Protein backbone atom coordinates (compact mmCIF):
# COMPACT_ATOMS: atom_id res chain seq x y z
CA UNK A 1 0.00 0.00 0.00
CA UNK A 2 1.38 3.37 -1.00
CA UNK A 3 -0.43 5.88 1.21
CA UNK A 4 -2.16 6.16 4.56
CA UNK A 5 -4.40 9.22 4.86
CA UNK A 6 -4.79 10.49 8.43
CA UNK A 7 -7.77 12.63 9.38
CA UNK A 8 -7.64 13.43 13.10
CA UNK A 9 -10.82 14.92 14.51
CA UNK A 10 -12.29 16.30 17.70
CA UNK A 11 -16.00 17.24 17.68
CA UNK A 12 -16.20 17.97 13.95
CA UNK A 13 -18.27 15.02 12.81
CA UNK A 14 -19.89 16.53 9.69
CA UNK A 15 -16.70 18.20 8.44
CA UNK A 16 -14.78 14.97 8.98
CA UNK A 17 -17.18 12.93 6.84
CA UNK A 18 -16.86 15.54 4.08
CA UNK A 19 -13.08 15.30 4.31
CA UNK A 20 -13.28 11.51 3.92
CA UNK A 21 -15.60 11.84 0.92
CA UNK A 22 -13.21 14.28 -0.76
CA UNK A 23 -10.42 11.70 -0.58
CA UNK A 24 -12.66 8.87 -1.78
CA UNK A 25 -13.76 11.02 -4.74
CA UNK A 26 -10.15 11.46 -5.84
CA UNK A 27 -8.47 9.74 -8.78
CA UNK A 28 -6.28 7.35 -6.76
CA UNK A 29 -7.00 3.62 -6.90
CA UNK A 30 -8.66 2.46 -3.66
CA UNK A 31 -6.19 -0.44 -3.36
CA UNK A 32 -3.31 2.05 -3.16
CA UNK A 33 -4.42 3.90 -0.04
CA UNK A 34 -6.25 3.70 3.27
CA UNK A 35 -8.01 6.42 5.25
CA UNK A 36 -7.60 6.52 9.02
CA UNK A 37 -10.23 8.56 10.85
CA UNK A 38 -8.76 9.10 14.31
CA UNK A 39 -11.46 10.20 16.73
CA UNK A 40 -9.60 12.15 19.40
CA UNK A 41 -12.01 11.56 22.29
CA UNK A 42 -14.89 13.43 20.66
CA UNK A 43 -18.04 14.11 22.65
CA UNK A 44 -20.24 14.55 19.57
CA UNK A 45 -21.65 11.87 17.23
CA UNK A 46 -18.46 11.27 15.24
CA UNK A 47 -18.47 7.48 15.72
CA UNK A 48 -22.18 7.07 14.95
CA UNK A 49 -21.98 9.29 11.87
CA UNK A 50 -18.92 7.44 10.61
CA UNK A 51 -20.59 4.03 10.73
CA UNK A 52 -23.83 5.37 9.26
CA UNK A 53 -21.94 6.28 6.07
CA UNK A 54 -20.94 2.66 5.31
CA UNK A 55 -17.56 3.66 3.93
CA UNK A 56 -15.54 1.11 1.94
CA UNK A 57 -13.10 -1.27 3.65
CA UNK A 58 -10.08 0.97 3.10
CA UNK A 59 -11.57 3.53 5.54
CA UNK A 60 -10.94 2.75 9.21
CA UNK A 61 -12.28 4.32 12.41
CA UNK A 62 -9.81 4.57 15.31
CA UNK A 63 -10.59 5.94 18.76
CA UNK A 64 -7.76 7.71 20.57
CA UNK A 65 -8.75 8.41 24.20
CA UNK A 66 -5.80 10.69 25.07
CA UNK A 67 -6.94 14.19 24.17
CA UNK A 68 -4.45 16.12 22.06
CA UNK A 69 -3.75 16.53 18.35
CA UNK A 70 -0.20 15.21 18.65
CA UNK A 71 -1.46 12.08 20.43
CA UNK A 72 -3.96 11.53 17.60
CA UNK A 73 -1.36 12.06 14.89
CA UNK A 74 1.08 9.72 16.58
CA UNK A 75 -1.68 7.10 16.82
CA UNK A 76 -2.09 7.48 13.05
CA UNK A 77 1.60 6.80 12.55
CA UNK A 78 1.38 3.65 14.69
CA UNK A 79 -1.66 2.37 12.79
CA UNK A 80 -0.57 3.31 9.26
CA UNK A 81 0.24 0.58 6.73
CA UNK A 82 1.32 2.75 3.80
CA UNK A 83 4.76 3.81 2.56
CA UNK A 84 3.74 7.41 3.19
CA UNK A 85 1.41 9.06 5.67
CA UNK A 86 -0.59 12.07 4.45
CA UNK A 87 -2.22 14.36 7.00
CA UNK A 88 -5.46 16.13 6.08
CA UNK A 89 -7.25 18.41 8.54
CA UNK A 90 -10.79 17.44 9.49
CA UNK A 91 -12.05 20.78 8.09
CA UNK A 92 -10.20 20.44 4.77
CA UNK A 93 -11.11 18.97 1.39
CA UNK A 94 -8.62 17.17 -0.85
CA UNK A 95 -8.50 17.91 -4.57
CA UNK A 96 -8.95 14.85 -6.87
CA UNK A 97 -5.24 14.50 -7.69
CA UNK A 98 -3.98 15.18 -4.14
CA UNK A 99 -2.70 11.69 -3.27
CA UNK A 100 -1.07 11.18 -6.67
CA UNK A 101 0.65 14.58 -6.58
CA UNK A 102 2.09 13.99 -3.11
CA UNK A 103 3.38 10.51 -3.93
CA UNK A 104 5.02 11.54 -7.19
CA UNK A 105 7.26 13.97 -5.29
CA UNK A 106 8.38 11.25 -2.88
CA UNK A 107 9.13 9.03 -5.89
CA UNK A 108 11.53 11.63 -7.30
CA UNK A 109 14.18 10.99 -4.65
CA UNK A 110 14.50 8.68 -1.66
CA UNK A 111 16.08 11.57 0.25
CA UNK A 112 12.76 13.44 0.31
CA UNK A 113 11.27 12.86 3.75
CA UNK A 114 8.46 15.43 3.85
CA UNK A 115 6.13 16.89 1.21
CA UNK A 116 3.58 19.67 1.54
CA UNK A 117 1.12 21.26 -0.83
CA UNK A 118 -1.01 24.29 -1.52
CA UNK A 119 -3.80 25.20 0.91
CA UNK A 120 -6.51 27.54 -0.36
CA UNK A 121 -9.23 29.05 1.84
CA UNK A 122 -12.98 28.63 1.85
CA UNK A 123 -14.06 31.70 3.82
CA UNK A 124 -17.44 31.26 5.49
CA UNK A 125 -19.17 34.57 4.86
CA UNK A 126 -16.17 36.06 3.06
CA UNK A 127 -12.73 37.23 4.18
CA UNK A 128 -12.81 40.20 6.61
CA UNK A 129 -10.89 43.25 5.39
CA UNK A 130 -9.19 43.76 8.75
CA UNK A 131 -7.06 40.58 8.54
CA UNK A 132 -3.44 41.68 7.91
CA UNK A 133 -1.69 39.99 5.02
CA UNK A 134 1.45 39.44 7.09
CA UNK A 135 -0.31 37.03 9.46
CA UNK A 136 -3.02 35.56 7.23
CA UNK A 137 -1.06 32.28 7.16
CA UNK A 138 -2.20 31.74 10.76
CA UNK A 139 -5.46 30.57 9.19
CA UNK A 140 -3.45 27.62 7.80
CA UNK A 141 -3.15 28.88 4.24
CA UNK A 142 -0.19 28.02 2.03
CA UNK A 143 0.83 29.33 -1.40
CA UNK A 144 4.60 28.97 -1.22
CA UNK A 145 5.51 28.69 -4.91
CA UNK A 146 4.05 28.19 -8.36
CA UNK A 147 6.60 25.45 -9.02
CA UNK A 148 7.70 22.22 -7.38
CA UNK A 149 10.59 23.29 -5.15
CA UNK A 150 12.63 22.24 -2.15
CA UNK A 151 11.61 24.25 0.91
CA UNK A 152 14.67 25.70 2.57
CA UNK A 153 14.63 26.51 6.30
CA UNK A 154 12.80 28.17 7.94
CA UNK A 155 9.93 27.53 5.45
CA UNK A 156 7.76 24.51 6.22
CA UNK A 157 4.55 22.91 4.92
CA UNK A 158 1.44 23.32 7.07
CA UNK A 159 -0.30 20.49 8.89
CA UNK A 160 -3.54 20.68 6.92
CA UNK A 161 -1.62 19.33 3.93
CA UNK A 162 1.63 17.61 4.87
CA UNK A 163 3.01 14.13 4.30
CA UNK A 164 5.95 12.07 5.56
CA UNK A 165 7.84 9.03 4.39
CA UNK A 166 6.89 6.38 6.97
CA UNK A 167 10.39 4.90 7.16
CA UNK A 168 11.73 8.07 8.82
CA UNK A 169 9.88 7.13 12.00
CA UNK A 170 12.04 4.04 12.36
CA UNK A 171 14.88 6.33 13.41
CA UNK A 172 13.23 9.42 14.89
CA UNK A 173 10.46 10.25 17.32
CA UNK A 174 7.13 11.44 15.84
CA UNK A 175 5.23 14.55 17.00
CA UNK A 176 6.15 16.07 20.36
CA UNK A 177 3.14 15.53 22.61
CA UNK A 178 3.77 18.62 24.74
CA UNK A 179 3.04 20.65 21.61
CA UNK A 180 -0.11 20.76 19.48
CA UNK A 181 -3.71 21.51 20.30
CA UNK A 182 -5.46 19.94 23.25
CA UNK A 183 -9.19 20.57 23.52
CA UNK A 184 -9.89 24.29 23.22
CA UNK A 185 -6.33 25.56 23.60
CA UNK A 186 -4.52 26.72 20.47
CA UNK A 187 -1.09 25.28 21.20
CA UNK A 188 0.82 24.60 17.97
CA UNK A 189 4.36 24.13 16.54
CA UNK A 190 4.27 20.33 16.69
CA UNK A 191 4.58 20.24 12.88
CA UNK A 192 7.42 22.75 12.63
CA UNK A 193 9.35 20.99 15.41
CA UNK A 194 9.06 17.60 13.69
CA UNK A 195 9.88 18.99 10.24
CA UNK A 196 12.91 20.72 11.72
CA UNK A 197 14.22 17.34 12.84
CA UNK A 198 13.30 15.67 9.54
CA UNK A 199 15.23 18.37 7.69
CA UNK A 200 18.46 17.34 9.42
CA UNK A 201 18.44 14.05 7.49
CA UNK A 202 16.01 14.51 4.60
CA UNK A 203 14.78 17.04 2.06
CA UNK A 204 11.45 18.89 2.42
CA UNK A 205 9.55 19.63 -0.80
CA UNK A 206 6.52 21.66 -1.85
CA UNK A 207 4.14 20.77 -4.68
CA UNK A 208 1.64 23.50 -5.69
CA UNK A 209 -0.43 20.91 -7.58
CA UNK A 210 -1.17 18.93 -4.40
CA UNK A 211 -4.07 21.16 -3.37
CA UNK A 212 -6.47 21.05 -0.45
CA UNK A 213 -9.19 23.53 0.42
CA UNK A 214 -9.40 24.67 4.04
CA UNK A 215 -12.71 25.81 5.51
CA UNK A 216 -12.37 28.92 7.65
CA UNK A 217 -15.35 28.88 10.02
CA UNK A 218 -17.13 32.12 10.93
CA UNK A 219 -16.21 31.52 14.56
CA UNK A 220 -12.58 32.13 13.61
CA UNK A 221 -13.24 35.32 11.70
CA UNK A 222 -13.13 37.57 14.74
CA UNK A 223 -10.34 39.75 16.07
CA UNK A 224 -10.62 37.99 19.41
CA UNK A 225 -9.94 34.56 17.85
CA UNK A 226 -6.98 35.79 15.81
CA UNK A 227 -5.33 37.52 18.78
CA UNK A 228 -5.88 34.36 20.85
CA UNK A 229 -4.32 32.29 18.06
CA UNK A 230 -1.24 34.55 18.01
CA UNK A 231 -0.99 34.46 21.83
CA UNK A 232 -0.87 30.65 21.77
CA UNK A 233 1.74 30.78 19.00
CA UNK A 234 3.92 32.72 21.41
CA UNK A 235 3.43 30.07 24.09
CA UNK A 236 4.18 27.35 21.53
CA UNK A 237 7.42 28.94 20.35
CA UNK A 238 8.62 29.54 23.91
CA UNK A 239 7.90 25.89 24.72
CA UNK A 240 9.56 24.53 21.59
CA UNK A 241 12.75 26.55 22.01
CA UNK A 242 12.71 26.51 25.84
CA UNK A 243 13.06 30.27 26.01
CA UNK A 244 14.11 31.86 29.26
CA UNK A 245 11.92 34.26 31.22
CA UNK A 246 14.85 36.69 31.31
CA UNK A 247 13.81 37.83 27.83
CA UNK A 248 10.87 39.68 29.39
CA UNK A 249 12.68 43.01 29.08
CA UNK A 250 13.17 42.56 25.34
CA UNK A 251 9.52 41.59 24.92
CA UNK A 252 8.39 44.57 27.01
CA UNK A 253 10.35 46.92 24.74
CA UNK A 254 8.76 45.38 21.62
CA UNK A 255 5.30 45.69 23.20
CA UNK A 256 5.88 49.41 23.89
CA UNK A 257 7.04 49.86 20.30
CA UNK A 258 3.87 48.16 19.01
CA UNK A 259 1.66 50.36 21.21
CA UNK A 260 3.29 53.48 19.77
CA UNK A 261 2.74 52.24 16.23
CA UNK A 262 -0.92 51.58 17.03
CA UNK A 263 -1.32 55.21 18.15
CA UNK A 264 0.37 56.47 14.98
CA UNK A 265 -1.62 54.16 12.67
CA UNK A 266 -5.05 54.28 14.34
CA UNK A 267 -6.81 54.97 10.99
CA UNK A 268 -5.30 51.87 9.33
CA UNK A 269 -7.28 48.89 10.61
CA UNK A 270 -4.90 46.26 9.17
CA UNK A 271 -1.83 47.99 10.60
CA UNK A 272 -3.46 48.31 14.02
CA UNK A 273 -4.44 44.63 13.97
CA UNK A 274 -0.94 43.63 12.92
CA UNK A 275 0.61 45.50 15.87
CA UNK A 276 -1.99 44.11 18.29
CA UNK A 277 -1.03 40.65 17.08
CA UNK A 278 2.62 41.37 17.89
CA UNK A 279 1.61 42.37 21.42
CA UNK A 280 -0.40 39.17 21.86
CA UNK A 281 2.49 37.07 20.55
CA UNK A 282 4.94 38.71 22.96
CA UNK A 283 2.57 38.17 25.88
CA UNK A 284 2.27 34.50 24.95
CA UNK A 285 6.05 34.19 24.68
CA UNK A 286 6.47 35.65 28.17
CA UNK A 287 3.91 33.22 29.64
CA UNK A 288 5.49 30.28 27.82
CA UNK A 289 8.99 31.27 28.94
CA UNK A 290 8.04 31.11 32.60
CA UNK A 291 6.73 27.59 32.08
CA UNK A 292 10.39 26.52 31.72
CA UNK A 293 9.78 24.82 28.38
CA UNK A 294 6.98 22.59 29.73
CA UNK A 295 4.23 24.32 27.76
CA UNK A 296 0.63 24.16 28.86
CA UNK A 297 0.10 20.60 27.64
CA UNK A 298 2.40 19.19 30.31
N, C-alpha and C positions, 0 to 999 in steps of 0.2 A: 504494500500500500504506500502511495506516495505522500499523501497529506492527511494530517489530522487538523480539523477546524475546531478551535476552542471558542465557545461563546459562554462567558461567565456572567451570571445574572443574579441580581438581588432585587426582588420586588418590581420586576418589569416584565411581567408575564406576556402581555400582548406584543410589546416591542420584540421580545426574544423570539416568539414564534415567527414574526415577520422577518427577523434576521435569518432564521433557519430556512425559511421559504426562499429567501433571496439566494442563498447558497445552492439549494436544491434546483433552482431555476437556471443555474449557470450552465456553461457548456462542457464542464468536466464530466468524464464518465464516472458513474456512481461507484464502480469497483475500485476507482483510484483514490477515493477519499472517504473519511468518516467525519461526522459532526458530533462533537462532545458538548452537550448542554450541561454546564456545571451550575447547579442550583446552590448558591452560597447562602444557605439557611434562610431562604425567603419565607415571609409570613403571608404572602398572597397565594393565589391559586396556580402558581407556576407548574407544579407537578401535575395537577389535574388537567390543566390546559394542554400540557405537553402530550399526555397520553390520549386526550380526546382528538388530537390531530392525526393519529395513526400514521406517523412518519415511517419511511422505509427503514430496513434493518441497519443501514449504515448511519443512522442517527441514534445516539445513546443519551439517556438521562443519567446524570450522576449527582448525588447529593453530597455536598461538602458542609459539614456542621460547623466548622470553625469559621466564624465570620471574618472576612477580610479578603480583598481582591487578590492579594499576593498568595494567600492560602488556596484560593480557588484556581488561580493560574498554575500554581505548582501541582495541584491535584490533576489538572489537565495534562501536564508533562508526564506525570506518573502513569496516567491511563492511556496515553497516546500510543498508537501502533504505527503511525506513518513515519516516513523519512524526515518529514518537515512538520512543524507545528505552526499553524497560522492562527493568530488571534484576531477576532472580530468582536467589537463592542456589541453589547446587547441592544443598543439603540442605533446601530448602523446597518446599512444594506450593502451587500456585495454586488458589484457589477458582474455581468455574465462571464467575462473572461478572467475574473480575479484570480482564481486558483491557478489557472494555466500561466498567467503572467508572472505570478510569484515564483512558481516552480522553474520556469525557464531561466530566471536569473540565477537561481541556485545551480542549475545545470551548466552554467557558463564556466564555473570554476569551483573546485572543491574547497578553496580557501575562503569562499563567501559563507559567512556564518549567520548573517542577519540580513533580511530584506524588508523594506517598507514601501508603501505606495501612497498615492494621492488620496487625500481625504477632502471631500467637498461638502459644504453645509446644506442642510435643509432647515431653513429658519422658520419656526412656527410663528406665523404672524408677521414675518419680515424682519430684517436686520435693523436694530435701533441705530440711529445716526450717532449716538454718543459713544459707541464702542471705539476706542482708539485702535488704529491699525497696528501700532507697535506691540499690542498685547492680544490681538484677536486670536492668535494661535492657542491661547488658553482655553478656547472652545474646542480644542482638539481638531484643528484644521491644518492641512499640510499641502503645500504646492511648492515643493522644493526646487524642481527643475523640469524643463520640458523634455529632457532627454534622460536616458538611463545612465546614471552616474554613480561613482563611489562617493559615499558621504564621509567627508573628512571631519574629524573632531573640531568643534563640539557638536556639530549637527547630528541629529538622531531621528529615526522614524518615530511616529507616535503609536501608542498602544492600541488605538482603534483599528489599525491596519499595519501589523508588524508580524514577521515570521522568523523562525529560527530553525537551523539545521539541528535535528534531534540529537545527533551524535555529540554535539558540544557539551551536553549535560552529563556525559560520561566522565568528564574531567573538570567540570566547574559546577558550583552551586547555582540553583535557579534564582527566582526572585527573592530578594530580601523581604522577610515577613514583618519587619518593623517599619517598612515603608508600604505605600499603597493605601487605598481607601478602605476604611472599616466602618460599616454602617453609614451614618450621616456625615462623618468627618470627610474632609477633602484632601487628606494626605496623599502625596504622589511621589514621583521620582523613582519608583521601583523599576520602571522601564529604562530610564537613563542610566541608573546604577548598573543594571545587568548589561546593557549594551556597551557601557564603558569597559566592563571586564571582557566582554566578547571581542571588543576591538583590539585588545592586547594580543590576540592570537589569530583573529580572522578579519576579513573585510566586511564592511557594512555597505549595502547598495540600496539605491532608490530607483523604483520603476514607476514613472508617471502614468503608465497604462494599466497598472494594477489599482483600480479605483474603487473606493467605497464611499457611500454617502452617509453623512453623520447627521442625525436629527438633533436639532438644538431646541429643547423644550422651552415653552414660554416661561416656565418657572426659573430658568437660568438667564433670562433676558432682563435682568434687573441690575441696577448698580450695586445693590446689597450683595447679590450672589457673586458678582465678579470680584468685588473687593474681598469677600470671604475666600474666594478661590485663590486670589493672590496671597492673602495672609497665610493660607495653608501651604502655598508653595514655598514661602519663607521658612516655615517650620520644617518642611520636607528637606530643603537644601541644607539647613543647619544640622539636621539629623544625619543626612547622607555624608556630609563632610566633617561632622563632629566639630562644628565651630565653637569657639570659646566665647563665653559671656563677656570677656574683656573687650570685645569689639563693639560694645554698646555705645561708646563715645563716637565711633565712626558712624554708626547707624543714626545716632541722635543728630549729628551734623548734617547727614543726608536728608533726614526728615525736616529739619529747619529749612534747608535749601528748597525742598519740595513745597513747603508751606509758602515760602516767598514767591515761588513761581506760580502757585495757585492765585495769589493776590494779584500778581501782574497780569495773569491770563484769564481773569474771571469771566470774560465774554466768550472765551473759546471752550466750549463744553468738552471736546475731545482732549484738549490739552489739560484742562482741570482734572478730568477723569484719569488721565495718564499719570499725573503727579499724585493723585490720591491713591492710585494703585501702588506707586513706589513707597508711599508711607505705610500702606497695609503690608507690603512685602517686608519692609524693614522691621515692622512690629512683630511679624511672624518669625523673622530670623532671630530677633532678640529672645522671644519666648522659647524657640527651639534650641538656642544656644545654652540656655540655662537648664535644659533637660539633659545636658551632658551627653548628647548624641543618642539618647534612648528613644527620642521621638515621643509621640503620644499614643503609639500603638503598643508600646511595651507595657 
